[in-house]
């Protein structure tokens, strides 16, 4: 289980985040760590492991190389950072630090870019709709009114039915069908 269920683990995670961020800014003077930001820290409920999530604002086209070098620098500084955490937190057992690159900020930027393109397309479509006209008539469906022609048809059909019924009711017709 990660921090969130144990209030002490949540408090320790916040403390570790502050200590590591300050150490990166003030004490570790490694150029590979420029632009590194600690985004989150999660501590296991047993206080044995602290996962530190980080991201880096890199130069266009060089992000992967810079990220790889920053990961190396963070792993090399693990012992020193753990000592800082233990000293500042006053913990009997200092958690093992694990650094994990946080993809969320870069994915959020990609999503924002996609949304910007979608909004632009929506605006273009709305502009095109303003002057749009129907290709044919505005209402392409037929609207036949129930005219007198329909009534005349119904009357004729009634007459035919009446003639048919009169023939079937005669006794001669019945005898003819039975024979």
N, C-alpha and C positions, 0 to 999 in steps of 0.2 A: 504494500500500500504506500502511496505517496503522501506528501503533506496535504493537509486539508481535513483529515479525520482527527489528527492529534494536534491540539492547540500548541503544544510545546514545539512540535516539528515545524509548524507554520511560523512560529516566532523565531526559531533557529534559522529557518530558511531566509527570512527577511534580514536577519543579522549577517548571515553569510553573504548575501547579495550585496549589502552595503560595504562590508569589509573587502570583498574581492574587487568591487568596482573602484573603491578608493585606492586599493593597492595597485591596480592597473594604471590608474591615473597619476598617482604620486610617487610610487616606490619602484615599480618595474619600468625601467627606461629602455625597453626593447622596441626598436622601430617596427618590428613585425606586428606589434600589437596596436598600431595606430588605427583609430577608427573602430576598435572593438568595443561593443556595448554588451553588458550583461542584461539579458531580457527577463530571465526567470531563474529561480532556484527551487528545487524540490528535494526535500529530505525524507528518507524513509522513516516510517513510524518508530523503528528501532534505533534511529539516529546513527546508523552505520554508514550510509552513503548519501552524499549530497550531489545531485545532478545539477550542473550549472549550464544553463542555456545561454548562448551568446550569438551575436550577429556582428557583421562588419560592413561598414560602408566603404566599398572599394572603388577603384578607378575603373571606368568603363573598359571592358575587354580584358581586364587583368584580375577580375574578382576571384576566379578559381585558384590561381597561383597565390594571391594574397591570403585567401582563406586557408589554404594548405599551410603556408608559413606561419599564420597566426595560430593554427591548431598545434603546430610543432612548438611554438613559443609557450603556449598555455600548458601543454603537457610537460615541458621542461621546467616550468615555474610552479608545478603542482605542489611540490614539497614546501617551497617557500610560502606559497599562498595558504597552505594548510596550517603552517606554523603561525601565520598572521591571524587566521581565523581562531585557532586554539588560544592564542594569547589574548585577543580582543574579546572573545566570547566567554572565556573562563570556564570552558567545558572540561570535564574529567576525561572524556573520550571525544576527540575531534573526528567528525565524519571524513571518510575518504572522499576526495573531490573527483568527480567525473565531468569532463567538459563535453558538451554536445552542441553542435551547430544548430541554430534555430532557423528553420526554413520559413517560418510564418511571415516575417516582415517582407521577404523578397516575393513570396507568393501573394501577399496582400498588394504589393505594388503591381504585380502582373494583373491581378483582378481589377484594380483601379484603372489600369490601362484599357482592359477589355470593356469595362463599363463606360469609359470615356468615348471609345469608338462607337459603342451601342447608342449612347445618348446623341452623338453626332448624327448617326444614321436616322434616328428617330426624328431629329429636327429637320433633316433633309426631306424625309417622307411627309412630315407635317406641312412643310412648305410646298411640296408637290401636290398635296391634297387640296390646298387652298384654291388652286385654279383648275382642279380636275373637273371633267364633265363626263357624263355617261357616254359610252360608245354608241348606243342606240337611243331608244326612248328612255325617259326617266323611269317609267313603269312598264316593263316589257310583257307583263301578263295580260291575257285577254280577260275582259270583264263583260261577258254576254249577259244581257239582262233577260230574265225569264219573260219572253215575248208571248204574244197570242199564238204563235206557231206551235209552242209546246202544248197549249190547251187543246188546239185542234187535233193534234196527234193523239192525245189521250181520249178524246171523244170517239175518234175513228176506231181505236183499239177496243173500246167498250162495245161498239156495234158489232164487231167481228166476234167478240166473245159471246154476245147475246145470240147470234145466229148459231154458233157452234153448240151452245147449251140446248137450244130448242130441238135440234136434230137428235141429240143424245137422249132426250126425255121421251121421245115417241116410242110406243110399244113395238112398232115394226122394227125400229132400229135395234131395240133390245133383243128381239127375236133373231135378227140377222146375226148379232154378235154371239148368241148362244149356240146357233146351229153350226 
